[in-house]
Amino acid sequence: MATSENPDHIGYVPKEDELKELLMRGVRLAPAPAKGDYKIVLLVSLVIAVPVGLGYVVVLYPWVTDEPDYYMPFLSGFWAWPITVFETYLVLMAYFNYYLACTTPPGKPRSDWQPTRTYPNLPADIDPLRLDRKLQSCLVCNQYKPMRSHHCSKCGSCSLRMDHHCMWTLSCIGYRNHKVFLLFVFHAALASIMAFLFCLMRLYIIIVITAHTYNDMYAHVLPIFVTTFITAGATFFVGGVLMEQATGVFCNVLRIEIPFVVAWEKATMNYLEQNPTDNNTILAWPYFQSYFENACQVLGPSVWMWPFPITSFLSDNPDAATSYYLNPTYIRGLERFLEENSQDSASS
């Protein structure tokens, strides 16, 4: 998927019928969730609040009851308050970014937008992921759909750089709210991980270290075991969403594009198996630049901006959100693809 600095390398571009066949029998994403009501917002809030709140109880209970046997080594003395403050910061940032993700629209194309030529040897209306390689018009919005834009039937409009329609935020995740959504998942995952580790260490201390102090150890173990199980479930669930989102951001693959990635890779592998002597053709995802540059498109040009909900780097000019630098290796492959098509048309 990576871009190649070797000018002899050419990205493989699947033919229309080949890509269509692979998409039909390839990966299928779950259908976009129906637009719900604000009960889902309460549910998401509880998903964060319950496990993290239980983690707080596990940590703070020794201080309230003043039972020294419950104290954890790293939560005594100097480190007690900094760790608690950091956990509180994670929770507050998770809720704040969730609020921003819910209230910030993903952005929509300008109604009079027209494609402009970016690469001299390529058509102005090129779209790498369309079967005919050309931009399409949205019949509902009655306008062009810019590269990586999609019409969402749930929201009733086209969204710029649409990643997916999210049932958590009741809106699409796209150009303007993708960063805050990722930060929401990131802080929620870290908060859940810390709560899970607190509970796990508390469970270990009760069972292994202080078991001799209890007349009925199981009465103390059962509540902590249930709490650990709940926090573990939240950690794996939110952590899985974080891994999916982070992988997509660093590889420059939107969630809605995953079927194309799988089909693209299979088509390239099939071509290389049929042409083992072709050492120049490689797999090249059209939008991949480098891992750092891919992340900068969503998180910002400066690494210091990444942990904070700063989106001032997003241009107010709608054209900036519809133009993307394509992988140079892919461009060479597409030029060869268009040249071969023109020769076939001329010969026929």
Beta strands, then each sheet from edge to edge (+ up, - down):
strand 1: 10-11
strand 2: 137-138
strand 3: 143-144
strand 4: 150-152
strand 5: 157-159
strand 6: 164-166
strand 7: 171-173
strand 8: 281-282
sheet 1: 1+ 8+
sheet 2: 2+ 3-
sheet 3: 4+ 5-
sheet 4: 6+ 7-
end
